[in-house]
């Protein structure tokens, strides 16, 4: 059995499996630095209220865990202000002149781009990461041959190798469609999924298919379909349009407990990790689709 502790703001799907739930603060209750995401401004958000009940921020939880486990490195004693100072201390010219004090005074600061409505690639030409070397390797150089990779049992010279699960693998004979699991339009990852007014804005339970793949399976727009592979299956409603190319199907992420059949596309994704970096393989997933019930 896996003893599971979840630090969360809401009762998500993961919380249902938790042995212990630790309440987390929201952005109203802790100080944070908000990076630019689709705009040109860096923002500082201060706590508007004290943490409610026993809620703790991520920083507080990790600091307490480190203390309980006997770690005494300086980073575990840094204040939030010190962490923000460290994040802003950068050679990036876009952050020149930007510090915590200025953000605290003004709330938001425009990054150092030319004063125009759009940013061209030429404005990045004076910022060349690693132009002077200083790579994050033992040698400080760009290592075309890596002893570290070799020590991990990997090829020391990086070359392309096809994913275990793709249209180029042998599994594609049985499951020929690549599944793209994408973010919902009106949710922020798993946030807001439990808000009724936001749920009404989101058309959930859809599988986007190309007309080519739908026609080959006698599926038309609105049909109920079964999406499956060796790991599991899920029922979705087909959306046949040109949003995805042939050979690819796409479905949006949603809480399982709020989805039809109390399951989502995670029943189809693999738990396997990549050989390089031990990352997730959520986007290396093959499936097949079959008609369950015509729309009319």
C-alpha positions in Angstrom: 0.0 0.0 0.0 1.1 3.5 -0.7 0.6 6.0 2.1 -0.5 9.2 0.4 -0.4 12.7 1.7 -2.0 15.4 -0.4 -1.6 19.2 0.0 -4.6 20.8 -1.7 -7.1 23.6 -1.7 -10.1 21.5 -3.0 -11.3 17.9 -2.8 -9.9 16.8 -6.1 -9.7 13.3 -7.5 -6.3 12.8 -5.9 -7.7 13.8 -2.5 -10.1 10.9 -2.6 -7.1 8.6 -2.4 -5.3 10.5 0.4 -4.6 9.1 3.8 -3.9 12.6 5.1 -5.1 15.9 3.5 -3.1 19.0 4.3 -5.0 22.3 3.6 -3.2 24.6 1.2 -3.3 28.4 1.0 -4.8 30.1 -2.0 -3.1 33.1 -3.7 -5.2 35.3 -1.4 -3.2 34.0 1.6 0.4 34.0 0.5 2.9 36.3 -1.2 4.1 35.3 -4.6 5.8 36.4 -7.8 3.7 36.1 -10.9 5.8 35.6 -14.1 4.7 37.0 -17.4 2.5 34.5 -19.3 1.3 35.9 -22.6 2.1 39.5 -21.7 5.0 41.7 -20.9 4.6 42.3 -17.2 6.0 40.8 -14.0 3.7 41.0 -11.0 3.9 40.8 -7.3 0.9 39.5 -5.4 0.7 40.1 -1.6 -1.4 38.2 0.8 -4.8 39.8 1.1 -5.8 37.9 4.3 -4.1 35.6 6.8 -4.2 31.9 6.1 -7.5 30.4 7.0 -7.7 27.6 9.6 -4.6 25.3 9.4 -3.8 26.2 5.7 -0.1 26.4 4.9 1.7 27.6 1.7 4.0 25.3 -0.4 7.0 27.1 1.1 5.9 26.5 4.7 5.2 22.8 4.0 8.5 22.1 2.4 10.3 24.1 5.1 8.6 22.0 7.8 9.3 18.7 6.0 13.0 19.7 5.7 13.2 20.5 9.4 11.5 17.2 10.3 13.9 15.2 8.1 17.0 16.9 9.5 17.9 19.0 6.5 19.6 22.2 7.5 20.8 23.7 4.2 20.5 27.5 3.9 17.8 27.3 1.3 15.4 25.7 3.8 15.7 28.8 6.0 15.2 31.4 3.3 12.3 33.8 3.7 9.8 34.3 0.8 11.3 37.7 0.2 14.8 36.2 -0.1 13.5 33.6 -2.6 12.0 36.4 -4.7 15.3 38.3 -4.6 17.1 35.3 -5.8 14.6 34.7 -8.6 15.0 38.3 -9.8 18.8 38.2 -9.6 19.4 37.3 -13.3 21.7 38.2 -16.2 18.6 38.4 -18.4 18.5 42.0 -19.7 14.7 41.9 -19.6 14.9 41.9 -15.8 17.5 44.8 -15.6 16.3 47.3 -13.0 13.6 45.1 -11.7 13.8 44.2 -8.0 11.4 43.2 -5.2 11.2 46.7 -3.8 10.1 48.1 -7.1 7.5 45.4 -7.5 6.2 45.9 -3.9 5.8 49.6 -4.7 4.2 49.4 -8.1 2.5 45.9 -8.1 3.6 45.2 -11.6 6.6 46.1 -13.8 6.9 46.0 -17.6 9.8 43.8 -18.7 12.6 45.6 -20.6 11.3 45.4 -24.2 11.0 48.3 -26.6 7.9 50.4 -26.0 5.7 48.9 -28.6 2.6 46.6 -28.7 4.4 43.6 -30.1 7.8 42.0 -29.5 10.0 41.0 -32.4 12.7 38.3 -32.4 15.3 40.9 -32.9 14.8 42.2 -29.4 16.1 38.9 -28.1 19.3 39.1 -30.2 21.4 40.7 -27.4 20.5 37.9 -24.9 22.4 34.8 -25.8 22.3 32.2 -23.0 25.6 30.4 -22.5 27.3 32.6 -25.0 30.3 32.6 -22.6 30.1 28.9 -21.8 29.1 28.2 -18.2 27.0 25.2 -19.1 25.5 23.3 -16.2 27.8 20.3 -16.7 30.8 19.1 -14.8 33.1 20.3 -17.5 31.3 23.6 -18.0 31.1 22.9 -21.7 28.4 21.7 -24.1 29.0 18.0 -23.9 28.3 16.2 -27.2 29.6 13.0 -25.4 28.3 12.8 -21.9 29.9 10.6 -19.2 26.9 11.3 -17.0 24.5 9.7 -19.5 26.9 6.8 -19.9 27.0 6.3 -16.1 23.1 6.1 -16.2 23.3 3.3 -18.7 22.2 5.6 -21.5 23.9 6.3 -24.8 26.6 8.9 -24.2 25.9 10.6 -27.5 22.3 11.7 -27.7 20.4 10.6 -30.8 16.8 10.4 -31.7 15.0 7.2 -30.7 11.3 6.7 -31.5 8.9 6.6 -28.5 7.8 3.1 -27.3 4.3 4.1 -28.1 3.8 6.1 -31.4 2.5 5.6 -34.9 6.0 4.3 -35.7 5.9 1.5 -33.2 4.6 -2.0 -33.6 1.7 -1.3 -31.2 0.2 1.1 -33.8 -1.0 -2.0 -35.8 -3.6 -2.6 -33.0 -4.0 1.0 -31.7 -3.3 3.3 -34.7 -4.4 6.7 -33.2 -2.2 8.9 -31.1 -4.1 10.5 -28.2 -3.4 14.2 -27.4 -4.6 15.0 -23.9 -5.0 18.8 -23.8 -6.0 21.4 -21.3 -9.6 22.5 -21.1 -10.5 25.9 -22.4 -12.1 27.3 -19.2 -10.1 25.4 -16.5 -6.7 26.2 -15.2 -5.1 22.7 -15.1 -7.4 21.1 -12.4 -8.5 24.4 -10.9 -12.1 25.7 -11.4 -13.3 22.2 -12.5 -15.6 22.1 -9.5 -17.1 25.5 -10.1 -20.6 25.0 -11.5 -20.7 28.3 -13.5 -17.3 27.4 -15.1 -18.5 23.8 -15.8 -21.4 25.3 -17.8 -18.9 27.1 -20.0 -16.9 24.0 -20.8 -18.2 21.4 -23.3 -16.7 18.3 -21.6 -16.7 14.7 -22.7 -15.7 15.2 -26.3 -13.2 13.4 -28.5 -12.0 15.4 -31.5 -11.4 13.3 -34.6 -10.4 14.0 -38.1 -13.0 13.4 -40.8 -10.7 10.8 -42.4 -10.4 8.7 -39.2 -14.1 9.1 -38.4 -15.2 8.0 -41.8 -13.0 4.9 -41.7 -14.8 3.9 -38.5 -18.3 4.9 -39.7 -18.5 7.6 -37.0 -20.2 10.9 -37.5 -20.3 14.1 -35.4 -22.2 13.5 -32.1 -21.8 9.7 -32.0 -21.0 8.1 -28.7 -17.6 6.3 -29.1 -15.4 4.1 -27.0 -11.7 5.1 -26.8 -9.5 2.2 -25.6 -6.1 0.6 -25.4 -4.6 -2.2 -23.2 -4.8 0.0 -20.1 -8.4 0.9 -20.1 -11.3 2.5 -22.0 -13.6 5.6 -21.7 -16.8 6.7 -23.4 -16.8 10.1 -25.2 -18.9 11.9 -27.8 -17.2 12.4 -31.2 -16.5 15.9 -32.4 -15.6 15.4 -36.1 -13.9 18.5 -37.6 -10.6 19.7 -38.9 -9.2 20.5 -35.5 -6.8 17.5 -35.5 -5.0 15.8 -38.3 -5.5 12.3 -39.4 -3.9 9.7 -37.1 -4.5 11.9 -34.0 -7.5 12.2 -31.6 -7.7 14.8 -28.9 -9.6 15.0 -25.6 -9.7 17.6 -22.8 -8.6 17.0 -19.2 -11.3 17.0 -16.5 -11.8 15.6 -12.9 -12.7 12.0 -13.1 -15.3 12.2 -10.4 -17.1 14.9 -12.4 -16.9 13.1 -15.7 -19.3 10.6 -17.2 -18.6 7.1 -15.9 -16.4 8.6 -13.1 -13.3 8.3 -15.2 -11.2 10.5 -17.5 -8.5 10.0 -20.1 -5.9 9.1 -17.4 -7.2 5.6 -17.7 -5.5 5.5 -21.1 -2.2 7.2 -20.3 0.9 5.3 -19.4 2.8 5.4 -16.1 6.0 4.6 -17.8 8.9 7.2 -17.5 11.2 8.3 -20.2 14.8 7.0 -20.2 16.3 10.5 -20.3 15.2 12.6 -17.4 12.6 10.2 -15.9 9.8 12.4 -17.2 6.2 11.5 -17.8 5.0 9.9 -21.1 1.5 11.3 -21.1 1.8 12.3 -24.7 3.1 9.0 -26.0 -0.3 7.2 -25.9 -1.9 5.0 -28.6 -5.6 4.3 -28.7 -8.3 2.9 -31.0 -11.8 4.3 -31.3 -15.0 2.4 -32.1 -18.7 3.4 -32.5 -20.9 2.6 -29.5 -24.1 4.5 -30.2 -25.1 6.6 -33.2 -26.2 10.2 -32.5 -29.5 9.5 -34.3 
